[in-house]
Amino acid sequence: MQRQALIFTAPFNLEIHEEPLPPLPADGLLVQTLVSAISPGTEMLLYRGQMPAELMADATIAALGEGGYPQKYGYAAVGRVVDIGPSVDKAWHDRLIFAFQPHLSHFVAKPDEVLPLPEGMGPETAVLLPNMETAVSFIMDAQPSIGEQVAVFGQGIVGLLTTGLLAQLPLACLLTVDSYALRRNWSQKLGATLSLNPADPDLPNQILAALPHAGQHPGLDLAFELSGNPKALDAAIEMIGFNGRILIGSWYGRKRADLNLGGKFHRSQMQLISSQVSHIAPRWQGRWSKARRLTVAWEMLQKHQPQRLITHRFPLAQAQQAYELIDQRPETAVQIIFTYDA
């Protein structure tokens, strides 16, 4: 049996390959993919040739390759179990599952490598599980508090999900910053107090004017840098208040962050927090595990229904057009997914 696989062959180039399916082991599942989601932050680094070679393969995701080109990539797939090995419980047959797998029409996995979808959840909701888990991780690591003045720089899919989670909290204000009107509009629909354009030369004054406690406590208490643009980190440093916190969730790849650390940063006692979803931060490990965090992420998917943020659906055969759209017309897209023929 053959399957279709998306292969990144070189920067800005990819191909759909026909290849034989690996054999189904006695303890394995054969899964037919229904949808898979592009993770724009990570995958565009690979597409543009900006991913550091030593980090191209995520050691925590076994399905990814060894790095370099050619490379299969992606880590958000939802499919249906269409065959099982002889030693697998028959209850797995025909189940909908999520897997951290590249963009493939079919894949083989073991039961402990997949996650059954919660009852009633559709594939287009479940495919955003990694994005939601990342947003949950950011909230845990930043520890926003009641009454804080908070801003999120970057309203891509993870930024929007983070904004939606923050909007549930009793903050003094929740500001967001993004270059694209489509994302700013969604940001306010999800609960942002105000969403601003980083290209506006009056941005610092607009942020300060929106802070209800700026008179006594100038500057932001907490900022999330999720834009993928190192310049946004510099802007966050400029707008954070004394002893404030900046959570850095962006992965810049080979892009360098040219920061102004010689001004207010030197005396401000601010904290720069590195956050990455592959691990549970040490302070949580006594009570939390990745399984518990995933449970929370599933619950947040049920509550927020983020499939409404999907703006484009491409068949896998049109993958080149999908990545070109993100690269050349990012203002038109929030989340893109691939669909697969039966």
C-alpha positions in Angstrom: 0.0 0.0 0.0 1.2 3.5 -0.9 0.9 6.7 1.0 1.4 10.4 0.2 4.1 12.2 2.2 4.9 15.9 2.3 8.7 16.4 1.9 10.6 19.6 2.5 13.4 19.2 -0.1 15.2 22.6 0.3 14.3 26.1 1.4 11.1 27.2 -0.3 10.7 23.8 -2.0 8.6 20.8 -1.2 7.2 17.8 -2.9 4.5 15.2 -2.4 6.1 11.8 -2.6 4.4 8.4 -3.1 6.0 5.9 -0.8 5.3 2.4 0.6 3.6 2.2 4.0 5.8 0.7 6.7 4.6 -2.8 7.7 1.9 -3.0 10.4 3.5 -4.6 13.5 1.5 -6.9 15.7 1.1 -4.2 18.3 0.5 -1.4 15.8 -2.3 0.8 14.4 -2.7 1.9 10.8 -4.1 5.4 10.7 -5.7 7.2 7.8 -5.1 10.9 8.2 -8.2 13.2 8.0 -6.6 16.6 8.7 -3.2 17.9 9.7 -2.4 21.4 10.8 0.5 23.6 9.7 2.4 25.1 12.7 3.3 28.4 11.1 6.0 29.5 13.6 8.1 26.3 13.4 7.3 25.1 9.9 8.0 28.4 8.3 11.5 28.4 9.8 12.0 25.1 8.0 10.3 26.3 4.8 12.5 29.4 4.7 15.7 27.7 5.7 16.0 29.6 9.0 15.9 26.6 11.4 19.2 25.9 13.2 20.5 22.6 11.9 21.2 21.3 15.3 17.5 21.8 16.3 15.7 20.8 13.1 14.5 17.5 14.6 12.6 17.8 17.9 14.0 15.0 20.1 10.6 14.9 22.0 8.7 13.9 18.8 9.8 10.5 17.7 8.0 10.7 14.3 10.3 13.5 13.1 13.5 12.8 11.2 17.1 13.5 11.9 17.1 17.1 10.6 18.4 18.6 7.4 16.8 18.2 3.9 15.0 16.3 2.7 12.7 16.2 5.7 9.2 15.2 6.7 7.8 17.7 9.2 4.6 18.6 11.0 3.3 17.4 14.4 -0.4 17.8 14.4 -2.5 15.0 12.7 -5.9 13.6 13.3 -7.0 10.4 11.7 -9.1 7.3 11.9 -7.7 3.9 12.8 -8.4 1.7 9.8 -6.4 -1.4 10.7 -4.9 -3.0 13.8 -2.2 -5.6 14.5 -3.3 -8.9 15.9 -2.3 -8.1 19.5 -4.1 -4.8 19.6 -7.4 -4.5 21.4 -10.2 -4.5 18.8 -11.7 -1.4 20.5 -9.1 0.7 18.7 -10.5 -0.1 15.3 -12.3 2.9 13.7 -11.4 5.3 16.6 -10.5 8.9 15.9 -7.1 9.7 17.3 -4.6 12.6 17.5 -0.9 12.0 16.8 2.3 14.0 16.7 3.0 12.9 13.1 4.3 14.7 10.0 2.0 15.5 7.1 1.2 12.0 5.8 -1.9 10.4 4.3 -1.4 7.3 6.4 0.9 6.4 9.3 1.7 3.5 11.6 1.9 4.1 15.3 1.5 2.2 18.6 -1.5 2.8 20.9 0.7 4.6 23.4 1.8 7.0 20.7 -1.6 8.4 19.9 -4.4 10.1 21.9 -8.1 9.2 21.4 -10.3 12.2 20.7 -12.7 13.1 23.5 -16.3 12.1 22.9 -18.0 14.5 20.5 -14.9 16.4 19.5 -14.4 16.9 15.8 -11.1 16.5 13.9 -10.7 20.2 13.1 -10.9 21.0 16.8 -8.5 18.3 17.9 -5.9 19.1 15.3 -5.1 22.3 17.3 -4.1 20.3 20.4 -0.4 21.2 20.2 -1.2 24.9 19.8 -3.5 24.8 22.8 -1.1 22.8 24.9 1.5 25.5 24.1 -0.8 28.3 25.2 -1.6 26.4 28.4 2.1 26.0 29.0 2.7 29.8 28.5 0.0 30.7 31.1 1.5 28.3 33.6 5.0 29.6 33.1 4.1 33.3 33.2 1.7 33.0 36.2 -0.5 36.0 35.4 -2.1 37.5 38.5 -5.4 39.3 39.3 -5.4 42.9 38.3 -2.2 42.8 36.2 -1.7 44.9 33.1 -0.8 42.4 30.4 0.1 42.5 26.7 0.6 39.7 24.1 2.9 40.6 21.2 1.9 38.4 18.2 -1.5 37.1 17.4 -0.8 34.1 15.2 -2.7 30.9 16.2 -0.8 30.4 19.5 -1.0 34.1 20.3 -4.7 34.1 19.8 -5.2 31.0 21.9 -3.1 32.5 24.6 -5.2 35.7 24.4 -8.4 33.6 24.8 -7.0 31.9 27.9 -5.9 35.2 29.4 -9.3 36.7 28.8 -10.8 34.3 31.3 -8.7 35.9 34.1 -9.6 39.0 36.1 -6.8 41.2 34.6 -6.8 45.0 34.7 -6.4 45.0 31.0 -5.3 42.7 28.1 -3.7 44.4 25.2 -2.5 42.6 22.0 -0.1 43.7 19.2 -0.1 42.3 15.7 0.7 43.6 12.2 -2.4 42.2 10.5 -6.0 43.5 10.8 -7.6 40.0 10.5 -5.7 38.8 13.6 -6.3 42.0 15.5 -10.0 41.7 14.9 -10.0 38.0 16.1 -8.0 39.1 19.1 -10.7 41.5 20.3 -13.4 38.9 19.6 -11.5 36.5 21.9 -11.4 39.1 24.7 -8.6 41.5 24.2 -9.3 45.0 25.7 -7.5 46.6 22.7 -5.4 45.3 19.8 -2.7 47.6 18.3 -0.5 47.7 15.2 3.2 47.5 15.9 3.9 49.7 12.8 2.1 52.6 14.4 4.8 55.1 15.5 2.7 56.1 18.5 2.4 52.5 19.8 4.2 53.1 23.1 1.9 56.0 23.9 -1.1 54.0 22.9 -0.1 51.2 25.2 0.6 53.5 28.1 -2.8 55.3 27.6 -4.6 51.9 27.8 -3.0 50.9 31.1 -5.5 51.7 34.0 -2.8 51.7 36.7 -0.2 53.6 34.7 -0.3 56.6 37.0 0.9 54.7 40.0 2.5 51.7 38.3 3.7 52.7 34.8 4.4 50.0 32.2 3.2 46.5 31.7 3.3 44.0 34.5 3.5 41.1 32.1 4.1 40.7 28.4 4.1 37.6 26.2 6.4 37.7 23.1 4.8 35.3 20.7 5.3 37.0 17.3 8.4 35.2 16.1 10.0 38.6 15.4 13.0 39.6 17.6 12.1 43.3 17.2 8.9 42.6 19.2 11.0 41.5 22.1 12.8 44.8 22.1 9.4 46.6 22.1 8.2 44.4 25.0 11.4 45.3 27.0 10.6 49.0 26.3 7.1 48.8 27.5 7.5 46.5 30.6 7.4 48.2 34.0 9.8 47.9 37.0 10.2 44.2 38.1 7.8 43.2 35.3 8.0 39.9 33.4 8.4 39.0 29.7 7.6 35.4 28.7 9.4 34.5 25.4 7.5 31.8 23.6 8.8 32.7 20.1 11.4 30.5 18.5 13.5 32.8 16.3 15.6 30.0 14.7 18.6 31.7 13.0 17.1 35.2 13.4 19.2 37.2 15.9 17.6 39.3 18.6 19.4 42.7 18.6 18.2 44.0 22.0 18.6 47.3 23.8 19.8 46.1 27.2 21.8 49.2 27.9 18.8 51.5 28.8 16.0 50.9 31.2 16.5 47.1 31.2 19.7 47.5 33.3 17.9 49.0 36.3 14.4 47.7 35.9 14.9 44.3 37.6 12.6 42.8 34.9 12.5 39.0 34.3 12.9 37.4 30.9 11.2 33.9 31.0 12.1 31.2 28.5 9.1 28.9 27.9 8.9 25.9 25.6 6.2 23.3 25.6 8.4 20.2 25.4 9.0 20.2 29.1 7.2 20.9 32.4 8.9 23.8 34.2 10.7 22.5 37.3 8.4 24.5 39.7 5.4 22.5 38.5 6.9 19.0 38.4 5.8 18.0 42.0 2.1 18.2 41.0 2.1 18.3 37.2 3.0 16.0 34.3 2.6 16.3 30.5 -0.4 14.1 30.8 -2.1 16.4 33.2 -1.3 19.4 31.1 -2.7 17.7 28.0 -5.9 17.0 29.9 -6.2 20.7 30.5 -5.5 21.5 26.9 -8.3 19.1 25.8 -10.6 20.8 28.2 -9.7 24.2 26.8 -10.3 23.0 23.2 -13.8 21.9 24.2 -14.4 25.3 25.9 -13.0 27.6 23.3 -13.7 25.7 20.0 -10.7 27.2 18.2 -11.6 25.5 14.8 -13.3 28.8 14.0 -9.8 30.3 13.6 -9.1 28.0 10.6 -9.1 30.3 7.6 -7.9 28.0 4.8 -8.2 24.3 4.0 -5.9 22.8 1.3 -5.7 19.3 0.0 -2.2 17.9 0.6 -1.5 18.0 -3.1 -1.7 21.8 -2.9 0.8 22.1 -0.1 3.2 24.4 -2.0 0.4 26.9 -2.4 -0.4 26.7 1.3 3.1 27.6 2.4 3.5 30.3 -0.3 0.3 31.9 1.1 1.7 32.0 4.6 5.1 33.3 3.3 3.8 35.9 0.9 0.3 36.8 2.1 0.3 36.2 5.9 -2.2 39.0 6.4 -4.9 36.7 4.9 -4.5 33.7 7.1 -4.7 32.6 10.7 -4.6 28.8 10.6 -4.2 26.6 7.6 -4.9 22.8 7.6 -4.4 20.1 5.1 -7.3 17.7 4.1 -6.8 14.2 2.8 -8.8 12.2 0.3 -10.4 9.0 1.7 
